[in-house]
Amino acid sequence: MADVTVKLALGNFSVEVTGEAEYVDKKIDDLVSRYLSWRPSSAAAAEPASGAGALTTAEVAATAKQISPAEFVKKSAAKNQTDRALILGYYLEKMAGSKGFTSSELVDLGRQIKQPFANASDSVAKLTGRGLMMSAGNREGQRAYALTASGEAYVESLLESEAQK
């Protein structure tokens, strides 16, 4: 079974737990009941902290339902298909738990969210050249990619700037 990571942040309280899904669920429940027991049970549920229903990545990871790729892109300040490729790569790594992704997977997600790429490989090449993505070996005969720390920081800034609107 694959490990999952859940990040939960409420005010000054934050915790990150990694492990098997059952362990993570139990540990988060234990921590919430131990440190946040003063809150009424209805207020302890994860709610958007920002205006207009925006979710931070920590809140998305802590919710029971996973956000769809289309919703995730809408929650960002993506201005072009290069930004969209980076955001979808981030989605695959952080929300879907992928250890990397291919251009074909980005093309499939683009179609799924009804925002197809003119040339996903070109976007990936530009992002790699800018140091926001890097090669992550091969998967099923195709080159795989992963976001760099700079790429993750850029996506998080796109998500934060849209959440502040």
N, C-alpha and C positions, 0 to 999 in steps of 0.2 A: 504494500500500500504506500502511496506517495505521501511525503510530508507536506503539511500545509503551514502557512504562517498567518497569524491573525494579529493585527495591530489595533489597539483600542486606545483612544485618547479622549478624555473628558476633563476639560479644564487643565489643571496642573497634573492630573493623574494620567499616566500613559503606561502601557505594557505591551510587550510583543512576545508571543508564545509560538514556538515552532515544534512540530512533532506530528504524530498521527492524528487524524481528525478527531477521534474520540478523546484522546488525551487533551488536545487543544480546547475542545468544547468544555470538558470538565474543569480544566485549569482556569479558563476565563470565567466560568460560572462561580468557581470558588473565590477568585479574586474579586469579582463584582460583589458577591454576597458579603465578603469580609471587609472590603474597603469602601464600598458604596451602599452599605445597608441602611444608611440614614436617609437615602432617597426613597420616595414612594415608588412602588413597583411600576406604576405607569410611566414615571419620569425616567426610570432606569433603562427603558428601551432606547435603542439607537435612534436619534432624530437628527435631521440636518442641522448643523450649527450655523451655517451661512444663510444669507437671504435667498429668496427665490427657489428654495428646495435644492440648492446645490449640495453635493456630497463631496467630502474630501476622500482621498484614497484610503485613509484609515477607517473612515466610516463605511465605505463601500466594502472593505475587507471584513468588517465586523457585522455586517448585516446578514440575515439568513438567506436572502435571495441575492443572486449574482446579477449585477447590472449588465445589460446587453451592450454589445460593441457600439451600436447606434447611439444609445443613451450616453455612453462614455465619451464618444466623439462630440456629441452635443454639449456636454458639460465642460468642454475645453474651448480655448480661444484659437483653434486651428484656422489659419488663414489660407492655406494652400494644400496641395496634395502631398508636398514634402512633409509638412507638419502632420497631416493626417496619417501618413505612413509611419511616422515616429510614434504617434499616439496609439495607433493600432498595434505596433510592435510592443509598446509598453503594456497595452491591454493583454496581449498574448502572454507576456512574461509575468506580470503581476496579478492579473485577475484570472487567467486561464491556467497559470502554473507551468507554462511552457519554458523549457530551458533554452530556447532559441526559436527562430522562425525563418521561413523561406519567403522569397518574393511571391511565389505562388499562393502561399497562405495569406499574404497581404492582399493579393488580387481577389481571392475568395471572400475575404472579409469586406473589401471594398464593394463587391457586388452585393453581399448580404445586407450591408447598410444602405444600399442604393446610392452610393457615391463611388462609382468605379474609377479606377486609376487610368490615366492616359498611358502611362508607362511606369509601373511600379519599380522595375529594375533600375530605371534612371533615378527615381527618387531615392532608392536605397544607395545607389552609387554616390549621389550628392551627400547624403547623410554620413556615409562612411568617410568621404573626403573631408567633411567638416568635423570628424571625430565624435559624432553623436551615435554612430553604430560601428560595430566591428564584426569581422568574420568569426563565426563560431563553428567552423568545420563544415562537414557535409551531412545532409540528411536525405536519404532516399535518392541519391544521385544529384542533388541540388545543393548549392552553397547555402549554408544557414548563417543567420546573423543574430546578434544580440545587441542590446543597448549598452552604451558605455555609461559610466557614472555621470558624465556631462549630459548625455542624452536623457537619462532619467531626471536630472535636475531641470533640464529644459522643459520636459513634458510636465513636471510638477509645477513649474512656473506658469505654463499655459493653463493648467487646471485651476491654479490659485487666482490668476488674473480674471478668469471667467467667473469664478465663484464670488469675487468681490463686486461684480457688476450688479 
